[in-house]
Amino acid sequence: MIQLLYFARLREALGSDGESLDWQEPGTVAELKQKLAMRGSVWQQQFAGNASLRAAVNQVLVPETMLVQPGDEVAFFPPVTGG
């Protein structure tokens, strides 16, 4: 299992702030995004090919090539701008 967290407009679009997901084998953040996009509809809109969507594994910002292990916490959030 891994714990997923969704933040900002992503949380609003998905109607959820997080979930537990069965994740038995290590896989990359990119593979995780593909798995979530396969849910269709709004999931595909938010995760398929969305290079601007950021990920943190165990509270550390990571590239899409980072391996996600069972037991990890993965947070997804859109880029933040300020001024």
N, C-alpha and C positions, 0 to 999 in steps of 0.2 A: 504494500500500500504506500501511496504518497499522499501528502496533503497539498491541495491546490488552493491558492488564494487569488481572488480577483479584485482589482482596485480601480477606482475612478470611473470613467465612462464605460470601461469594460464590465465592471460590476453592474452598472445600470443596464447595459445592453443584455447581459446574460440573466439578470434578475436573481443573482446569487453572489454572495461574497466569498464562497469557497465550497470545497467538497473533498471527500476522500476518494481516491481512484485506485483500483486494482492495478498495480505496476510490479510485476514479478521479476523482470529482467532489466538490467541497465539499458538505457536508451538515451539519445540526445534530446535536448530541449526542442530541436526542430522536429524530431519524431513525435514528441509529445504534442506539439502544436498540430501536427498532421492528424494525430489520433483524435484530438478534440474537434478539429475541423470536419472530420468524418461524421460528426453528429448531425451535420446539415444545418440549413436555415441560418439563424443568427450566429451559430458557432462557426460556420464556414466563413461568414462575413468577417468575423473578428480574428480568426486564426489562420486562414489559408493565405499564404503569401504576404502576410502582414509583417514586413521587415521592421516597421517602426515599433512594434509591440516588444516591450522589454521584459526580461525574465530575471528573477533572482532565485538562486538555489541556496537554501539555508541562510538567507538574508545577505547573500553576496551577489552583486550584479554579475551576470555571466553571459558569454556568447552562446549562440544557438548550437554550437558544437559541444557544449558541456554535457557530460554524462549525468543523467538523473538516476539515482540508485533507489531501491526500495527503502522506505523510511525517510526520504528527503521531504522537505517542504519547498514547494515551487510557487512563487508569486509572479503573476503577470500584471503588467500595468502599461498604459500608454506613456509615451514620452511626456515629460512635464516641462512646461515653459513658464517663464515668469518675467517680471519686468519691474 
